[in-house]
Amino acid sequence: HLSFFSGFGPFRQYLVNSSWEAVKELSKRGLGQNIDLRIMQLPVVYQKAKEQVFTIWKTLRPLLTVHVGLASSAKAVIILEQCGKNKGYQEMDACGFHPEGGCCMLDGPEKIESTINMKTLWKNISVEGIDIIFSRDAGRYICDYTYYASLYYGNGRAAFIHVPPLSKSATADFLGKALQTIILEMLKQWG
């Protein structure tokens, strides 16, 4: 079973993006012998991230794609995102652009839900040393945009997890371990 994971590159003051560091740690840990785990760093650029997500779905055809992003406002909290939104992207990306009309897919629905029930996942999981919360709003920036594109191309077979910035308590190793716990539970739910 091929599963694909992405984190994001540097942006604003985050020269080291905790999402990519966590995904690299997850990759070292693995998800067991039956899961072929591939990773990629996505740029904090709308169009490039969308193109790479399209390529992942078209060429690799993963069973599941999990995107991990940095929630700069979150302190010691992991956020499980349920859905991606199509419109409202006005914030400039790392290259100073935003999508035409603030829209991800011109012909797409307003929002797309993940086939993974993140609320059930949230209720069934705990990771010592960090709070986990459930959300229906991934923030109308590159994270939400990428999630929507992945849900669109993958017919809902995508998930998005926001992690906090790196800190003394939220190290890359700790976040990688937390992701492993969450994703193993996610795969159980998914059968």
Salt bridges, closest charged atoms under 4 A:
GLU21 OE2 - LYS24 NZ 3.27
GLU25 OE2 - LYS28 NZ 3.05
ASP36 OD2 - ARG38 NH2 3.07
GLU81 OE2 - HIS162 ND1 2.78
GLU91 OE2 - ARG12 NH2 2.00
GLU110 OE1 - LYS87 NZ 3.65
GLU113 OE2 - LYS111 NZ 3.42
GLU113 OE2 - ARG136 NH2 2.24
ASP137 OD1 - ARG140 NH1 3.44
ASP144 OD2 - ARG140 NH1 3.92
ASP173 OD1 - ARG29 NH2 2.83
GLU185 OE1 - LYS188 NZ 3.42
